[in-house]
Every structure is written in structure tokens, then in C-alpha cells.
């Protein structure tokens, strides 16, 4: 289930996701970048970050923040799981915390290391409630955060994000420079600070997810080559190379995965 936040939180939070998986055998999931950071609460059982050849498991924290991902991460479960995921806007976590977003790049961090002690209380309450009450708890928690912080000047980032998303990730740095009036070096510094990726890498993620939307909505008589060009890739080999870099699989393999969200898929081999 996907739920939008109230209007006052929308500059910071894109949406909340509520995911349930009832399998009790070992399951493998793959998380890849969607251009946003996320906060994950595991309210039934912990996720696993890795299983070695001796079947020893490395457990993730009960709740964690993940930053902008450099590629993909494989996660596992061995019991039923219920996940509550707060998906932030691309610059939302920097706005909320005032911490440079590149400090979270490609990292999974326990929530206690990022937020104050109130997050522990929230985590306990979320495990005991239904989804409607969970939404109210999340809204109250983040609303109390924004009322205690001044709004940062995000004019350059907001305009740049609007330009990149409107062009579906297909742009050049020179075009962005001309549009914003800022130098490429300044834009790169601000993007790393506020989003955690440079403009071009962020654009590549936006273009990938535009392709995924086209793939999901494609008519039966539309082939992959047509979608590839429509998404701004020069040819299929370029598409497949970029796709595998982000997801570890090909577009055709992606079609046959179990999709929990746009950027969290279920893999069939453990």
C-alpha cells in the first residue's frame, strides 16, 4: 500500500509504503536506486544483509536509513516481514536533518545514529498499531521535526530537479547550466550536498525509472527497442548496460520478477 503524506510534509516526503510478505522460507530481495533516500521500519522480523556459504547470517538493524545507492543491494528474510518505508523526496533528508546527503551515500545506517531518541519510541509504537494509526504516528513525528527547523533555501535544487524530471533524465550538463545560470561545478557541489548524487548520475536514475514506467505501460505490440529509444537510450546495448549497472539484471529478467515496489524486487534464487 502506498500513501501520500499531508501537504505540509510533501516537500520532504514522497510517500509511505506498507509492505507485507508472508513467506517463511528464506527469501531474496533486491533494492536499487530510485533517486530517493528511504527510512525502513521492520516491525515483525529483521532483514538480513548477507548469508555466507556456512549459512551464517548478518542481520540488518530493526530500522535503518538507506542513502542514494551505488548500484543495488541484496536483502534476505527468513520469516514473515512487515515493512514500513518512508520514501523521502530527493533532497528531503537533507532538508529534515541538515546533514550533507553524500554522507549517507550507498550506506545503510541504524536510525538511532541519525535521529534522536524519539525514533526508538516511534519504532515501538509502529509495531503495535494498524496501518491507519501508523500513518498518523509517522505524520506527527515528521511534522514535529519540520516545525523545529527553518526551511533551507532550495531554489537552485528545486529548479534543477524540475528540469531533470521534466526531461525524464535525458539532458546534458551544459543544458542544466544554461537553464539554472550556475556553473557545472557549483551544481555538482550542491547536488552532492542536498541529494547525494551529482546531476548526471541522478539524471541516469530518473531516465531508468522512466524506462520502467514505459515498460510497465507498454502495449502488447510494442517492442523493447521502441521503448529504449523513447526513454532516451541510444540503443539496446546502451540500455542493457545501464540497466544491469543499476539492477544487476536485464530488462527482460526484470519483467519476470516479483515487484514489491518500483525499486524493490523479489529474486527467485537465494
N, C-alpha and C positions, 0 to 999 in steps of 0.2 A: 504494500500500500504506500502511495506517495501523497504527502500532504504539504501544501504551501504554508509558509509562516504568515503571521499577520503583517500588515503593510509596514509598520514601523521596523520590523526585523528584515524585510526583503532586501535592503541594501547589503546585509551581512550574510543572510542565509538563503540559499536557493530553494531547498525543500528538505523535509524529513522523509526518511524511508523506514518502513517497518517490514522486516523480512523474517519468515519462518521456514525452517527446513526440518522435517520430521524424521529424516533418515537416522538410524542409529549405527549403521556401518560407517567405516571411515570414508569421508567424502573429500574431494579435492575441488577447491575453488581458485579462480584466477582473478586478481584485481589489477586493472590497468588504468592509466590516466584518463580523466575526462576534463582536465583543466581546472579542477577544484580540489581543495583540501577537504578532509572529512573527519568527523568525530564518531567513533563506533562504540556503542554500549552493547556488550554481550551479556544478556540478562538471564540466560539459562546455563550455558557452559562455555568455557573458554575456547577460543580458536587456537589452532596450532600453527606455528610458523614453519615448521620443518619436521620431517621424520627421517632418521638415518637408516642405514642398512641393518642396524641391530634393533630397529623398531623403537628406538628412544625418541621421545617427543619433546620439542621445545615449545612451551606454551606462551602465547601472547598475553599481555595484561588483560584483565577483565574488561577494561575500557581503555581506548587509545585514540590518539590523533595520528592521522597519516598526512604527510605533506604531498607536494607535487611529485608524482612518481617518475622515475627514470626507467621507463620500460614497464615491466609487470612484476607482481609478487604472487606467489602461490601460497594459499592458506588451506588448512585442513580442519575438519571437525570429526569427532568420533561419537558424538551424541546429538540429540536434538538441539537445535540452536534457534534462538530468537535474537535478531539483531535490530537495534535502533541506530540509524545512521543519520547524523546531521551533515548535510552536504552544504558547505559554505559557498558563497559567491567567490569568483577567482581571487578577489582582493579582500574577502570578508574576514579571514582570520587575522590578517594584519590590522584591519580596521578595529577589530574587537580587542586584540591584545597589545597592539603597538610594537610587536616583535617582528623583525625582518623575516619575511616569509621564506627566504632562502635558507634560514636556519633549520627549517623543517623539511628541506628538500630530500626526497627519497628516503624518508625516515618514518619509523613507527615509534611513537613516544607515549608512555603511560600518561593518562590525563592528569594525575597528581603532579607531574613535573611541569605542567603548562598552566593549569588553572589553580585557583585557591581551594581551600578545604571544602567549600560548598559543593564542589563537584562530586565528592565522596557521598555526601548526603543525597544529592540528586540521583546518583547511581543506585543507591539502596532503594530509594522511592520508586524508581523506574521498574525495578524488578518485581514490585508488588502490585502494580496497577494494570488496568486495561489501557488500550491504545488512546482512547479519548482523554483519560486522565494524564497519560504520558505526554500528550501534546500540550496540555495545559501546564504541566510541570516544565517542559522544555521552553515554552513561550515565556513563562515567568522568570526562569533562570537567565535567559539571554536578554530579556527586556531590562532586568536589573543590572546587567553588565553594561548595556549601552547608555543607560541614564547616568551612570557613574563616569562616563568617558566623553571627552569632547570629540566632535566629528572631525576627522582629519581632512585636509584639502586633497581631494582625489580627482581634481579636474583633468589633469593630464592622463591619468589611468583610465578614468571613466570614458573619456573621449576616444582613447586608443582602443579600449575593449569594444566599444560600439562600432568602431571602424572595422576591426578584425572580424567580429562576429557577423556584421552586415555583409562582409566579403567572404564569409564562410571559410576563413583561414587562408584564402588564396590572395596573397598580396606580397609586395616587396618592401624591404625596409625603407627604400627611397620614397615609396608611396606614403608610408606611415610618417616619415619625416616631413614630407610636403603637407600632409593633412594636419599634423599637430603643430608644426613650426618649431619643434625641438630637434636637437641633434640625435643621431643614432646612438651615440654613447650615453647621452642623458636618458634616453628612452630605455636602454638596456639596464642601466643602473636602477631606475625607478621600477621597472618590471620585476627585477630580481628581488628588490626590497618589498614590493607590495604583493606580488603574485608568486614568486619563487621560481619562475622560468623567464628566459629572455623572450622578446616579442615573437621571434621566428619559431622557437620551439612551442610556444603557446599556440601560435597560428597552426602549426602542424597537428596539434591535438584537436583543435576546432575543425580542421579540414577532415581529419579521420572520423570524427563523430558526425559530420555532415554526410560523409560517405555511408556510415552505418544507418543513418536515417533513410537515405535513398535506398539502401539495400533492403531495409525493413519494409518500405512502402512500395517497392518496385512491382509493376505489373508482371504477370507471368511471362509475357513475350519480350521482356527487356533483358538483355544480356549484361554480363559483368563489364564488358568493355565500354558500353554506353554509360553506365553508372560511373565508371572510372573517370572518363572524360568530364562528365557533368560535375564531379566532385573536385576537379582541378588537377588531377594527376596526368602526367604526360603520356603514360602508357601503363599496361597491366603490370609489367615487371617493376615499375616505379611504385605502383600501388602495393603490390605484394611485399616488396622490400620494406616499405614504411609500415605496413600493417603488421608484419612479423616483428619488426623492431618494437612496436608498442604492445602487442598482444602475445607474441610467441607462436601464433598460429596463422594460417592463411584465411582469407575471406570465406572460402568455401567451407573450411573447417568450422569457422565461427557460426555459420548458418545452422549447423547441427549440434551446437552446444546448448545446454540448459542455461537460460539467461535469468538471473535474479534481478539485475539492473543493467543499464547500458554498459557499465564498466565492471560488472562482477558476474562471471560466468561459472557454470559448473563443468568441470572436466570429468571425463569418463574413466581415465586411468589414474591410479594412485601410485 
